């Protein structure tokens, strides 16, 4: 039982390049989330998927797209990377999106955009 | 105004002391409140959550919620050097999927 896994762990991009961050969970959770964490800013929600087949914008969705490929997998795509997207990206999942459901986080992807 | 405010610290306490971490939130419609611990370079892990006014205890940790004053706190009793980390407060507002994190308080427990 690996929990929430993310690939890659590290990535360096040039401005304008595209890439997809992958996330998978093996806990049979319905809800999945993408956050970014910047120094002094805490975690900010980018997109979430309350259940398979649905996705919704979070607090900072601009410049990103997501795909809920199946119940296990939720990917985050940067179509044209910008230096402002340099950050640590965390994927999380929870059983449902109920008010007391615990979110479990993956190990993170450290992205640098030059 | 940020949804969730935390003092960035660092908060330094001696080993064995009580560490008190505070968090204020702006939206009175906030429903549930979470405390996460994050070690440097690692992902956040849940310590506990609270959604009713009052205290909730779990081992050495106690969460306190006061909705009238819009603050939530975390007390760590008998602090250990292994408790040194950044503590993130998180709040859900109305729809659970709106999940706001504070910027975290860095705690240093000195041996």
gemmi code that builds the backbone of each chain (N, CA, C; Angstrom):
import gemmi

chains = {
    "A": [
        ("UNK", (0.842, -1.205, 0.000), (0.000, 0.000, 0.000), (0.872, 1.247, 0.000)),
        ("UNK", (1.014, 1.902, -1.191), (1.933, 3.015, -1.313), (1.300, 4.343, -0.917)),
        ("UNK", (-0.042, 4.416, -0.781), (-0.686, 5.680, -0.452), (-0.830, 6.539, -1.696)),
        ("UNK", (-0.294, 7.766, -1.617), (-0.345, 8.700, -2.741), (1.067, 8.824, -3.320)),
        ("UNK", (1.204, 8.559, -4.588), (2.498, 8.669, -5.249), (2.453, 9.777, -6.291)),
        ("UNK", (3.596, 10.419, -6.490), (3.702, 11.507, -7.460), (4.966, 11.319, -8.292)),
        ("UNK", (4.863, 11.618, -9.567), (6.030, 11.644, -10.431), (5.970, 12.859, -11.328)),
        ("UNK", (7.115, 13.461, -11.638), (8.441, 13.165, -11.086), (8.617, 13.798, -9.719)),
        ("UNK", (9.729, 13.550, -9.068), (10.042, 14.191, -7.786), (10.643, 15.582, -7.997)),
        ("UNK", (11.412, 15.728, -9.042), (12.045, 17.003, -9.369), (11.920, 17.241, -10.869)),
        ("UNK", (11.802, 18.515, -11.247), (11.746, 18.841, -12.669), (12.209, 20.275, -12.870)),
        ("UNK", (13.023, 20.472, -13.919), (13.415, 21.822, -14.323), (12.904, 22.043, -15.733)),
        ("UNK", (12.193, 23.128, -15.939), (11.643, 23.469, -17.243), (12.138, 24.836, -17.676)),
        ("UNK", (12.113, 25.057, -18.970), (12.347, 26.401, -19.487), (11.001, 27.069, -19.721)),
        ("UNK", (10.976, 28.372, -19.643), (9.746, 29.112, -19.881), (9.139, 28.717, -21.222)),
        ("UNK", (7.825, 28.420, -21.186), (7.119, 28.038, -22.400), (6.995, 26.544, -22.625)),
        ("UNK", (7.803, 25.754, -21.932), (7.695, 24.303, -22.076), (6.446, 23.804, -21.357)),
        ("UNK", (6.022, 22.618, -21.754), (4.855, 22.018, -21.108), (5.270, 20.744, -20.389)),
        ("UNK", (4.470, 20.358, -19.417), (4.716, 19.090, -18.736), (3.463, 18.676, -17.964)),
        ("UNK", (3.419, 17.398, -17.631), (2.315, 16.844, -16.861), (2.853, 16.219, -15.596)),
        ("UNK", (2.266, 16.593, -14.468), (2.586, 15.981, -13.188), (1.570, 14.869, -12.939)),
        ("UNK", (2.092, 13.719, -12.562), (1.240, 12.558, -12.373), (1.011, 12.289, -10.889)),
        ("UNK", (-0.182, 11.838, -10.582), (-0.535, 11.487, -9.209), (-1.408, 10.242, -9.235)),
        ("UNK", (-1.131, 9.316, -8.334), (-1.952, 8.113, -8.227), (-2.114, 7.749, -6.757)),
        ("UNK", (-3.291, 7.217, -6.424), (-3.532, 6.754, -5.048), (-4.112, 5.338, -5.101)),
        ("UNK", (-3.731, 4.541, -4.111), (-4.196, 3.150, -4.075), (-5.071, 2.891, -2.853)),
        ("UNK", (-5.718, 3.923, -2.346), (-6.536, 3.812, -1.148), (-8.032, 3.778, -1.476)),
        ("UNK", (-8.366, 3.699, -2.736), (-9.760, 3.668, -3.186), (-10.523, 4.940, -2.783)),
        ("UNK", (-9.798, 6.057, -2.740), (-10.423, 7.336, -2.389), (-11.194, 7.904, -3.569)),
        ("UNK", (-12.265, 8.633, -3.245), (-13.060, 9.250, -4.298), (-12.544, 10.634, -4.701)),
        ("UNK", (-12.011, 11.378, -3.752), (-11.657, 12.771, -4.005), (-10.141, 12.937, -4.094)),
        ("UNK", (-9.726, 13.809, -5.021), (-8.299, 14.071, -5.203), (-8.087, 15.559, -5.425)),
        ("UNK", (-6.885, 16.028, -5.093), (-6.607, 17.471, -5.046), (-5.194, 17.760, -5.550)),
        ("UNK", (-5.015, 18.937, -6.104), (-3.688, 19.447, -6.419), (-3.480, 20.778, -5.709)),
        ("UNK", (-2.341, 20.873, -4.995), (-1.957, 22.096, -4.299), (-0.585, 22.542, -4.786)),
        ("UNK", (-0.310, 23.814, -4.611), (1.050, 24.309, -4.727), (1.447, 24.978, -3.403)),
        ("UNK", (2.730, 24.875, -3.085), (3.225, 25.469, -1.845), (4.422, 26.347, -2.158)),
        ("UNK", (4.289, 27.609, -1.850), (5.350, 28.581, -2.045), (5.822, 29.074, -0.687)),
        ("UNK", (7.089, 29.471, -0.569), (7.612, 29.935, 0.718), (6.749, 31.053, 1.295)),
        ("UNK", (6.363, 30.888, 2.571), (5.582, 31.909, 3.265), (4.135, 32.015, 2.825)),
        ("UNK", (3.692, 31.122, 1.931), (2.331, 31.230, 1.389), (1.429, 30.092, 1.827)),
        ("UNK", (1.968, 29.073, 2.428), (1.129, 27.932, 2.751), (0.744, 27.174, 1.492)),
        ("UNK", (-0.173, 26.263, 1.637), (-0.669, 25.460, 0.509), (-1.872, 26.157, -0.106)),
        ("UNK", (-1.918, 26.203, -1.423), (-3.057, 26.783, -2.133), (-3.621, 25.761, -3.104)),
        ("UNK", (-4.939, 25.629, -3.072), (-5.617, 24.626, -3.894), (-5.679, 25.094, -5.348)),
        ("UNK", (-5.218, 24.238, -6.261), (-5.226, 24.571, -7.678), (-6.506, 24.032, -8.331)),
        ("UNK", (-6.691, 22.742, -8.256), (-7.871, 22.052, -8.769), (-8.180, 20.889, -7.850)),
        ("UNK", (-9.414, 20.444, -7.908), (-9.793, 19.254, -7.180), (-10.781, 18.435, -7.997)),
        ("UNK", (-10.920, 17.186, -7.592), (-11.878, 16.284, -8.217), (-12.629, 15.592, -7.097)),
        ("UNK", (-13.881, 15.980, -6.907), (-14.661, 15.413, -5.808), (-14.949, 13.931, -6.037)),
        ("UNK", (-15.085, 13.541, -7.284), (-15.317, 12.137, -7.609), (-14.868, 11.906, -9.047)),
        ("UNK", (-14.739, 10.637, -9.408), (-14.316, 10.299, -10.763), (-15.265, 10.938, -11.767)),
        ("UNK", (-14.695, 11.590, -12.762), (-15.496, 12.224, -13.805), (-15.799, 13.674, -13.578)),
        ("UNK", (-15.405, 14.226, -12.413), (-15.656, 15.645, -12.126), (-14.364, 16.332, -11.736)),
        ("UNK", (-14.216, 17.574, -12.176), (-13.111, 18.410, -11.733), (-13.621, 19.835, -11.540)),
        ("UNK", (-13.005, 20.545, -10.600), (-13.417, 21.934, -10.336), (-12.201, 22.774, -9.984)),
        ("UNK", (-12.321, 24.072, -10.239), (-11.236, 24.992, -9.947), (-11.138, 25.261, -8.448)),
        ("UNK", (-9.911, 25.439, -8.005), (-9.658, 25.851, -6.643), (-9.337, 27.324, -6.582)),
        ("UNK", (-8.407, 27.669, -5.717), (-8.071, 29.070, -5.460), (-7.186, 29.677, -6.549)),
        ("UNK", (-6.280, 28.878, -7.149), (-5.301, 29.411, -8.106), (-5.219, 28.542, -9.358)),
        ("UNK", (-6.268, 28.459, -10.192), (-6.277, 27.535, -11.331), (-5.599, 28.046, -12.603)),
        ("UNK", (-5.340, 29.341, -12.685), (-4.849, 29.900, -13.946), (-3.504, 29.323, -14.334)),
        ("UNK", (-3.390, 28.891, -15.592), (-2.149, 28.329, -16.104), (-2.052, 26.814, -15.964)),
        ("UNK", (-3.100, 26.199, -15.432), (-3.101, 24.749, -15.190), (-4.349, 24.101, -15.776)),
        ("UNK", (-4.210, 22.831, -16.115), (-5.352, 21.996, -16.461), (-5.187, 20.660, -15.757)),
        ("UNK", (-6.302, 19.990, -15.548), (-6.249, 18.697, -14.867), (-7.067, 17.676, -15.626)),
        ("UNK", (-6.749, 16.421, -15.345), (-7.515, 15.298, -15.890), (-7.664, 14.248, -14.802)),
        ("UNK", (-8.907, 13.850, -14.538), (-9.128, 12.707, -13.639), (-9.267, 11.496, -14.548)),
        ("UNK", (-8.160, 10.805, -14.705), (-8.076, 9.741, -15.707), (-8.946, 8.553, -15.332)),
        ("UNK", (-8.999, 8.245, -14.069), (-9.816, 7.164, -13.519), (-9.878, 7.416, -12.022)),
        ("UNK", (-10.375, 6.469, -11.264), (-10.522, 6.722, -9.833), (-9.164, 6.908, -9.159)),
        ("UNK", (-8.151, 6.238, -9.669), (-6.834, 6.244, -9.032), (-5.980, 7.450, -9.406)),
        ("UNK", (-6.145, 7.981, -10.622), (-5.156, 8.898, -11.157), (-5.717, 10.292, -11.438)),
        ("UNK", (-4.909, 11.296, -11.098), (-5.317, 12.693, -11.275), (-4.071, 13.455, -11.705)),
        ("UNK", (-4.065, 13.946, -12.939), (-2.861, 14.591, -13.452), (-3.044, 16.104, -13.547)),
        ("UNK", (-1.929, 16.803, -13.458), (-1.906, 18.274, -13.535), (-0.994, 18.663, -14.697)),
        ("UNK", (-1.513, 19.467, -15.605), (-0.730, 19.853, -16.778), (-0.454, 21.352, -16.798)),
        ("UNK", (0.803, 21.663, -17.092), (1.207, 23.043, -17.344), (1.423, 23.152, -18.844)),
        ("UNK", (0.617, 23.906, -19.527), (0.690, 23.990, -20.983), (1.859, 24.836, -21.453)),
        ("UNK", (2.115, 25.938, -20.760), (3.201, 26.848, -21.130), (3.772, 27.405, -19.826)),
        ("UNK", (4.801, 26.715, -19.329), (5.308, 27.031, -17.995), (5.862, 28.459, -17.921)),
        ("UNK", (5.648, 29.074, -16.754), (6.151, 30.411, -16.474), (6.951, 30.379, -15.179)),
        ("UNK", (7.919, 31.281, -15.007), (8.702, 31.291, -13.755), (7.835, 31.396, -12.505)),
        ("UNK", (6.665, 32.033, -12.609), (5.766, 32.150, -11.459), (5.191, 30.806, -11.024)),
        ("UNK", (5.363, 29.786, -11.853), (4.881, 28.449, -11.499), (5.953, 27.612, -10.817)),
        ("UNK", (7.098, 28.203, -10.567), (8.108, 27.536, -9.743), (7.535, 27.355, -8.345)),
        ("UNK", (7.498, 26.106, -7.901), (6.829, 25.813, -6.639), (7.026, 24.343, -6.302)),
        ("UNK", (6.514, 23.957, -5.152), (6.392, 22.543, -4.814), (4.921, 22.171, -4.969)),
        ("UNK", (4.670, 21.117, -5.717), (3.295, 20.693, -6.000), (2.979, 19.420, -5.231)),
        ("UNK", (1.873, 19.469, -4.513), (1.423, 18.310, -3.754), (0.074, 17.831, -4.284)),
        ("UNK", (-0.032, 16.541, -4.411), (-1.297, 15.890, -4.700), (-1.808, 15.305, -3.389)),
        ("UNK", (-3.118, 15.282, -3.223), (-3.715, 14.706, -2.016), (-4.979, 13.957, -2.395)),
        ("UNK", (-5.401, 13.064, -1.511), (-6.662, 12.365, -1.746), (-7.392, 12.186, -0.421)),
        ("UNK", (-8.700, 11.992, -0.508), (-9.504, 11.713, 0.676), (-10.644, 10.781, 0.273)),
        ("UNK", (-11.223, 10.124, 1.271), (-12.277, 9.144, 0.983), (-13.403, 9.809, 0.207)),
        ("UNK", (-13.906, 10.886, 0.763), (-14.889, 11.719, 0.066), (-14.507, 13.158, 0.340)),
        ("UNK", (-15.350, 14.075, -0.057), (-15.078, 15.485, 0.235), (-15.919, 15.958, 1.409)),
        ("UNK", (-16.187, 15.076, 2.377), (-16.922, 15.449, 3.569), (-16.111, 16.345, 4.479)),
        ("UNK", (-16.761, 17.057, 5.404), (-16.079, 18.075, 6.213), (-15.038, 17.541, 7.176)),
        ("UNK", (-15.055, 16.278, 7.484), (-14.043, 15.768, 8.410), (-13.139, 14.723, 7.762)),
        ("UNK", (-13.245, 14.578, 6.455), (-12.410, 13.580, 5.782), (-10.965, 14.042, 5.720)),
        ("UNK", (-10.076, 13.192, 6.139), (-8.658, 13.497, 6.146), (-8.101, 13.471, 4.736)),
        ("UNK", (-7.286, 14.467, 4.422), (-6.560, 14.460, 3.157), (-5.175, 13.874, 3.383)),
        ("UNK", (-4.806, 12.932, 2.532), (-3.490, 12.310, 2.589), (-2.661, 12.851, 1.428)),
        ("UNK", (-1.459, 13.276, 1.743), (-0.633, 13.961, 0.758), (0.443, 13.049, 0.175)),
        ("UNK", (0.751, 13.290, -1.091), (1.887, 12.640, -1.725), (3.170, 13.340, -1.334)),
        ("UNK", (4.330, 12.836, -1.804), (5.629, 13.369, -1.392), (5.992, 14.701, -2.035)),
        ("UNK", (5.272, 15.102, -3.076), (5.530, 16.387, -3.705), (6.411, 16.306, -4.934)),
        ("UNK", (6.245, 17.291, -5.811), (7.101, 17.484, -6.982), (7.675, 18.895, -6.892)),
        ("UNK", (8.999, 18.967, -6.926), (9.668, 20.261, -6.876), (9.962, 20.729, -8.286)),
        ("UNK", (9.259, 21.772, -8.704), (9.340, 22.262, -10.081), (10.025, 23.623, -10.107)),
        ("UNK", (11.016, 23.734, -10.984), (11.681, 25.016, -11.220), (11.488, 25.391, -12.678)),
        ("UNK", (11.023, 26.611, -12.920), (10.853, 27.112, -14.287), (11.838, 28.265, -14.496)),
        ("UNK", (12.741, 28.061, -15.442), (13.785, 29.065, -15.686), (13.365, 30.078, -16.749)),
    ],
    "B": [
        ("UNK", (-7.343, 40.415, 2.909), (-7.185, 39.657, 4.157), (-7.150, 38.168, 3.837)),
        ("UNK", (-6.166, 37.483, 4.419), (-6.076, 36.048, 4.179), (-7.192, 35.336, 4.921)),
        ("UNK", (-7.575, 34.191, 4.368), (-8.604, 33.394, 5.029), (-8.125, 32.859, 6.368)),
        ("UNK", (-6.855, 32.461, 6.394), (-6.292, 31.831, 7.589), (-4.962, 32.510, 7.903)),
        ("UNK", (-4.794, 32.939, 9.150), (-3.584, 33.641, 9.567), (-2.870, 32.868, 10.666)),
        ("UNK", (-1.559, 32.745, 10.493), (-0.728, 32.132, 11.523), (0.533, 32.967, 11.685)),
        ("UNK", (1.048, 33.022, 12.897), (2.345, 33.643, 13.139), (3.410, 32.713, 12.581)),
        ("UNK", (4.308, 33.253, 11.729), (5.272, 32.390, 11.053), (6.347, 31.839, 11.976)),
        ("UNK", (6.523, 32.501, 13.150), (7.539, 32.058, 14.096), (8.935, 32.477, 13.655)),
        ("UNK", (9.985, 31.785, 14.094), (9.883, 30.517, 14.807), (9.501, 30.676, 16.275)),
        ("UNK", (8.775, 29.668, 16.762), (8.435, 29.574, 18.158), (9.413, 28.587, 18.781)),
        ("UNK", (10.160, 29.055, 19.759), (11.153, 28.198, 20.404), (10.704, 27.858, 21.812)),
        ("UNK", (10.692, 26.571, 22.131), (10.343, 26.123, 23.477), (11.362, 25.085, 23.918)),
        ("UNK", (11.608, 24.984, 25.220), (12.534, 23.956, 25.714), (11.833, 22.594, 25.746)),
        ("UNK", (12.623, 21.567, 25.636), (12.095, 20.202, 25.723), (11.312, 20.025, 27.021)),
        ("UNK", (10.137, 19.400, 26.899), (9.297, 19.160, 28.060), (8.262, 20.242, 28.322)),
        ("UNK", (8.395, 21.380, 27.664), (7.457, 22.491, 27.862), (6.201, 22.290, 27.007)),
        ("UNK", (5.235, 23.172, 27.231), (4.026, 23.181, 26.403), (4.214, 24.194, 25.266)),
        ("UNK", (3.987, 23.746, 24.056), (4.030, 24.645, 22.899), (2.603, 25.019, 22.529)),
        ("UNK", (2.374, 26.298, 22.322), (1.034, 26.786, 21.991), (1.064, 27.456, 20.622)),
        ("UNK", (0.309, 26.916, 19.697), (0.272, 27.421, 18.327), (-1.129, 27.958, 18.046)),
        ("UNK", (-1.190, 29.118, 17.434), (-2.478, 29.779, 17.233), (-2.775, 30.038, 15.769)),
        ("UNK", (-4.056, 30.118, 15.474), (-4.522, 30.317, 14.107), (-5.832, 31.091, 14.171)),
        ("UNK", (-5.969, 32.115, 13.352), (-7.232, 32.832, 13.250), (-7.757, 32.713, 11.833)),
        ("UNK", (-9.062, 32.787, 11.689), (-9.670, 32.660, 10.362), (-10.704, 33.751, 10.181)),
        ("UNK", (-10.984, 34.075, 8.939), (-11.796, 35.251, 8.667), (-13.265, 34.942, 8.390)),
        ("UNK", (-13.560, 33.744, 7.897), (-14.925, 33.458, 7.475), (-15.714, 32.744, 8.574)),
        ("UNK", (-16.778, 33.388, 9.025), (-17.595, 32.805, 10.100), (-18.324, 31.545, 9.656)),
        ("UNK", (-18.378, 31.304, 8.346), (-18.997, 30.094, 7.835), (-18.079, 28.887, 7.846)),
        ("UNK", (-16.884, 29.045, 8.363), (-15.926, 27.945, 8.402), (-16.492, 26.794, 9.221)),
        ("UNK", (-16.254, 25.574, 8.700), (-16.906, 24.414, 9.297), (-15.981, 23.529, 10.106)),
        ("UNK", (-14.844, 23.189, 9.500), (-13.936, 22.241, 10.140), (-12.528, 22.816, 10.120)),
        ("UNK", (-11.736, 22.386, 11.083), (-10.425, 22.976, 11.311), (-9.423, 21.855, 11.525)),
        ("UNK", (-8.311, 21.967, 10.827), (-7.336, 20.890, 10.808), (-5.964, 21.423, 11.199)),
        ("UNK", (-5.204, 20.579, 11.875), (-3.803, 20.874, 12.115), (-2.957, 19.807, 11.432)),
        ("UNK", (-2.015, 20.287, 10.609), (-1.063, 19.414, 9.938), (0.346, 19.752, 10.427)),
        ("UNK", (1.185, 18.755, 10.429), (2.601, 18.934, 10.721), (3.380, 18.672, 9.432)),
        ("UNK", (4.369, 19.518, 9.179), (5.187, 19.340, 7.985), (6.656, 19.489, 8.361)),
        ("UNK", (7.391, 18.389, 8.219), (8.828, 18.442, 8.399), (9.455, 19.021, 7.139)),
        ("UNK", (10.617, 19.622, 7.313), (11.296, 20.289, 6.202), (11.505, 19.331, 5.026)),
        ("UNK", (11.050, 19.716, 3.873), (11.225, 18.904, 2.675), (10.259, 17.737, 2.540)),
        ("UNK", (9.309, 17.657, 3.453), (8.348, 16.555, 3.431), (6.937, 17.072, 3.177)),
        ("UNK", (6.005, 16.145, 3.056), (4.619, 16.532, 2.817), (3.870, 16.688, 4.144)),
        ("UNK", (2.776, 17.428, 4.140), (2.006, 17.610, 5.385), (1.365, 16.296, 5.828)),
        ("UNK", (1.287, 16.124, 7.145), (0.591, 14.961, 7.692), (-0.369, 15.457, 8.768)),
        ("UNK", (-1.563, 14.876, 8.782), (-2.601, 15.334, 9.691), (-2.278, 14.969, 11.138)),
        ("UNK", (-2.425, 15.954, 12.024), (-2.319, 15.680, 13.455), (-3.714, 15.425, 14.019)),
        ("UNK", (-4.613, 16.371, 13.779), (-5.979, 16.207, 14.262), (-6.883, 17.259, 13.642)),
        ("UNK", (-8.187, 17.027, 13.764), (-9.153, 18.019, 13.306), (-10.173, 18.264, 14.414)),
        ("UNK", (-10.865, 19.384, 14.319), (-11.888, 19.746, 15.294), (-12.969, 20.515, 14.571)),
        ("UNK", (-14.230, 20.307, 14.943), (-15.299, 21.069, 14.302), (-16.346, 21.554, 15.300)),
        ("UNK", (-16.159, 21.223, 16.579), (-17.076, 21.740, 17.595), (-16.305, 22.639, 18.551)),
        ("UNK", (-16.976, 23.651, 19.080), (-16.343, 24.518, 20.065), (-15.838, 23.714, 21.267)),
        ("UNK", (-14.689, 24.131, 21.788), (-14.154, 23.470, 22.960), (-12.820, 22.823, 22.662)),
        ("UNK", (-12.480, 21.843, 23.480), (-11.189, 21.171, 23.390), (-11.361, 19.750, 22.868)),
        ("UNK", (-10.336, 19.309, 22.149), (-10.270, 17.911, 21.704), (-8.847, 17.442, 21.934)),
        ("UNK", (-8.719, 16.339, 22.648), (-7.398, 15.851, 23.029), (-7.060, 14.561, 22.294)),
        ("UNK", (-5.799, 14.449, 21.910), (-5.316, 13.215, 21.285), (-3.868, 13.051, 21.704)),
        ("UNK", (-3.648, 12.233, 22.727), (-2.290, 12.035, 23.224), (-1.725, 13.330, 23.791)),
        ("UNK", (-0.571, 13.745, 23.286), (0.059, 14.972, 23.781), (-0.515, 16.231, 23.128)),
        ("UNK", (-1.407, 16.053, 22.179), (-1.947, 17.177, 21.418), (-3.375, 17.522, 21.880)),
        ("UNK", (-3.642, 18.821, 21.984), (-4.987, 19.304, 22.267), (-5.319, 20.424, 21.296)),
        ("UNK", (-6.414, 20.270, 20.583), (-6.902, 21.339, 19.718), (-8.009, 22.078, 20.454)),
        ("UNK", (-8.015, 23.379, 20.317), (-9.022, 24.208, 20.963), (-9.682, 25.090, 19.909)),
        ("UNK", (-10.998, 25.127, 19.919), (-11.733, 25.903, 18.923), (-12.660, 26.883, 19.622)),
        ("UNK", (-12.615, 28.124, 19.177), (-13.513, 29.160, 19.678), (-14.093, 29.870, 18.456)),
        ("UNK", (-15.285, 29.470, 18.049), (-15.885, 30.017, 16.830), (-16.300, 31.477, 17.023)),
        ("UNK", (-16.699, 31.849, 18.222), (-17.115, 33.238, 18.462), (-15.946, 34.200, 18.235)),
        ("UNK", (-14.753, 33.777, 18.638), (-13.559, 34.611, 18.471), (-12.793, 34.264, 17.212)),
        ("UNK", (-13.255, 33.244, 16.506), (-12.653, 32.833, 15.234), (-11.178, 32.469, 15.374)),
        ("UNK", (-10.880, 31.646, 16.334), (-9.510, 31.147, 16.432), (-9.518, 29.682, 16.818)),
        ("UNK", (-8.456, 29.050, 16.414), (-8.221, 27.646, 16.761), (-6.755, 27.531, 17.169)),
        ("UNK", (-6.497, 26.748, 18.178), (-5.139, 26.609, 18.662), (-4.775, 25.137, 18.809)),
        ("UNK", (-3.486, 24.905, 18.883), (-2.955, 23.557, 19.099), (-1.948, 23.634, 20.236)),
        ("UNK", (-2.177, 22.828, 21.259), (-1.237, 22.732, 22.370), (-0.502, 21.404, 22.262)),
        ("UNK", (0.804, 21.468, 22.423), (1.620, 20.255, 22.434), (2.249, 20.169, 23.811)),
        ("UNK", (1.850, 19.166, 24.556), (2.400, 18.984, 25.907), (3.672, 18.157, 25.827)),
        ("UNK", (4.553, 18.360, 26.833), (5.794, 17.592, 26.889), (6.503, 17.607, 25.539)),
        ("UNK", (6.743, 18.794, 25.019), (7.337, 18.939, 23.683), (8.665, 18.199, 23.574)),
        ("UNK", (8.868, 17.564, 22.433), (10.083, 16.808, 22.163), (10.818, 17.419, 20.956)),
        ("UNK", (12.122, 17.236, 20.884), (12.847, 17.739, 19.703), (12.254, 17.222, 18.385)),
        ("UNK", (11.674, 16.036, 18.414), (11.056, 15.471, 17.205), (9.782, 16.217, 16.792)),
        ("UNK", (9.283, 17.073, 17.688), (8.113, 17.902, 17.336), (8.521, 19.135, 16.521)),
        ("UNK", (9.812, 19.376, 16.384), (10.294, 20.532, 15.615), (9.883, 20.365, 14.162)),
        ("UNK", (9.052, 21.272, 13.691), (8.472, 21.190, 12.351), (7.671, 22.467, 12.122)),
        ("UNK", (7.087, 22.562, 10.961), (6.145, 23.653, 10.692), (4.735, 23.104, 10.837)),
        ("UNK", (3.900, 23.841, 11.551), (2.528, 23.415, 11.813), (1.570, 24.272, 11.008)),
        ("UNK", (0.787, 23.599, 10.192), (-0.146, 24.267, 9.288), (-1.562, 24.141, 9.814)),
        ("UNK", (-2.251, 25.250, 9.849), (-3.668, 25.276, 10.192), (-4.456, 25.305, 8.883)),
        ("UNK", (-5.533, 24.546, 8.799), (-6.354, 24.524, 7.590), (-7.828, 24.603, 7.973)),
        ("UNK", (-8.580, 25.238, 7.120), (-9.992, 25.524, 7.420), (-10.837, 25.190, 6.202)),
        ("UNK", (-11.989, 24.588, 6.428), (-12.946, 24.406, 5.330), (-14.058, 25.426, 5.470)),
        ("UNK", (-14.448, 25.967, 4.320), (-15.470, 27.005, 4.299), (-16.627, 26.523, 3.441)),
        ("UNK", (-17.815, 26.495, 3.994), (-19.012, 26.055, 3.288), (-18.754, 24.700, 2.625)),
        ("UNK", (-18.623, 24.713, 1.312), (-18.265, 23.504, 0.575), (-16.894, 23.008, 1.023)),
        ("UNK", (-16.827, 21.765, 1.438), (-15.569, 21.235, 1.946), (-14.429, 21.405, 0.969)),
        ("UNK", (-14.723, 21.416, -0.330), (-13.649, 21.490, -1.298), (-12.932, 22.838, -1.311)),
        ("UNK", (-13.444, 23.814, -0.600), (-12.720, 25.063, -0.413), (-11.940, 24.886, 0.876)),
        ("UNK", (-10.685, 24.583, 0.720), (-9.863, 24.157, 1.840), (-8.686, 25.103, 1.908)),
        ("UNK", (-8.638, 25.981, 2.924), (-7.631, 27.030, 3.004), (-6.598, 26.709, 4.069)),
        ("UNK", (-5.327, 26.851, 3.700), (-4.231, 26.640, 4.620), (-3.631, 27.968, 5.047)),
        ("UNK", (-3.204, 28.021, 6.321), (-2.364, 29.114, 6.740), (-0.944, 28.880, 6.250)),
        ("UNK", (-0.096, 29.872, 6.422), (1.282, 29.764, 5.942), (2.175, 28.985, 6.895)),
        ("UNK", (1.652, 28.657, 8.092), (2.388, 27.782, 8.991), (3.198, 28.510, 10.044)),
        ("UNK", (3.362, 27.844, 11.178), (4.219, 28.318, 12.261), (5.351, 27.319, 12.454)),
        ("UNK", (6.575, 27.818, 12.399), (7.728, 26.945, 12.604), (7.994, 26.810, 14.086)),
        ("UNK", (8.049, 25.583, 14.562), (8.301, 25.273, 15.973), (9.681, 24.658, 16.129)),
        ("UNK", (10.465, 25.205, 17.042), (11.757, 24.617, 17.412), (11.697, 24.179, 18.863)),
        ("UNK", (11.946, 22.913, 19.112), (11.992, 22.402, 20.477), (13.457, 22.128, 20.793)),
        ("UNK", (13.978, 22.845, 21.769), (15.403, 22.756, 22.077), (15.655, 21.749, 23.179)),
        ("UNK", (16.615, 20.831, 22.966), (16.933, 19.825, 23.994), (17.484, 20.478, 25.263)),
    ],
}
model = gemmi.Model(1)
for chain_id, residues in chains.items():
    chain = gemmi.Chain(chain_id)
    for i, (resn, *xyz) in enumerate(residues, 1):
        res = gemmi.Residue()
        res.name, res.seqid = resn, gemmi.SeqId(i, " ")
        for name, pos in zip(("N", "CA", "C"), xyz):
            atom = gemmi.Atom()
            atom.name, atom.element = name, gemmi.Element(name[0])
            atom.pos, atom.b_iso = gemmi.Position(*pos), 0.0
            res.add_atom(atom)
        chain.add_residue(res)
    model.add_chain(chain)
structure = gemmi.Structure()
structure.add_model(model)
structure.setup_entities()
